[in-house]
């Protein structure tokens, strides 16, 4: 009898993952590891399946094939009750921020605490104020999303993602639609949160400035081959990757400057 392979030991491991919509295969044969405290970038051209991969990682979509592991435990194969235990470890910020416009920032951040804990109201209020202070929004508890800038709403979305003290943060295009200064401030915030809270951060983005300033690990989804183009430190991939597609993607800013 052939022994089963040892389970992966990384914080997150993806093995032989196929993403598909019916018979249409988006990506196939994806295998990569995300280590604890990584700032890990999911990158690639438009339509490559970056957000779809994030949805597979957090359980919003089921793979056509393959598995996702957390700390060596098979997330894909778990029953619903066990999967809920996994999901409680996740904090997710969707691309738009996904704040409820009819609720104040405090009410938005409080929602996960009120839904998943039995904490008394005063403790919830204190935790909400603390989470907002972590993202530089102390004093904005009673403001509505429409009263704030896009960058402030993105930071509020991160505060809500952190409400339950997750050890893994998933951020979908956090810098989308922001001016360069606001985007840089958001990058600095992500670095501070990783360093102060010890979280592992997984980010979907195509923004080169963010990729090179905060990421230490990444995966590139290749639309031409519909599989993994490369994985590793983005700066090293830019300079040394064997794939010309990956190098073109990561050097496109330099090419524009030369032109």
Phi, psi and omega in degrees: 000127181286126180292148177290146178293151177297144179293152178297154183247001179288167176301312176228132176231131175249130183229119173053041185281132172243125176254128184211150169247100186064234181274352181274118180270120178280308178214149182221156175057043178273122176220123179197166181236146174239121183272159177303135178071011170295149157255104193251127182256130168263115187226166181153173181289173180300136177080010182278346178105025182298308180292329177296319177297318178301318179297325175293322182295327183259004174089011178280340173227147179264137179291148173289336179198153175095182187216155173243130180245143171240119182051037177087352179266137185282101179292320184297323187269003184284158174282166184304321182293317179291324179296324177299325178295320176298312187297331178297343178275352186262145166238130187233130170243117181278167191305318183278354188093326174055037174278147176283120185293336182274357181247149174290169177301317180299317181292323177297313182291330182287339187306310179297324180293320180287330182279323190249357178230170176245031181292145177294154184307319182296319178296319177299314180299318180296317179294320178298314179298321179294315181296320179293326178293327180298330181257016176078026182241027175298132182095354180256017185305321187264009177276150176265154181307324182292343181271358186240163178286168179299319179296321179293322177293324176297318179295323177295323177297323177292320178301318178293322178298332181270001189305321185261020180054054180290153175266357175226126177252131175247122183237121182260108179049057183297333181266002184298130176082001181264150174288163185303322181292315179296322179296319179295319178298322178293320176300315179299321178297316180299318177298316181296318181294318178300316184289322184277327184258346181071023182281154167269133186238125178245123188234131169269122178195158171240005184282113184297321182301317179290318181304313184279337184273335185235339189274141171246356181205158184194168168226139178250125178263119186266115181290335182286316182264349182056042176205187181292125178273326179186160173216144181145189179296126184301322180296321178290322178295321179302321187267333192229357183297140180287339182278120177296331178295316179295316180296320178297317180299316186276348178250010186296330177293319180294322180295323179294319180295320179296322179295000000 
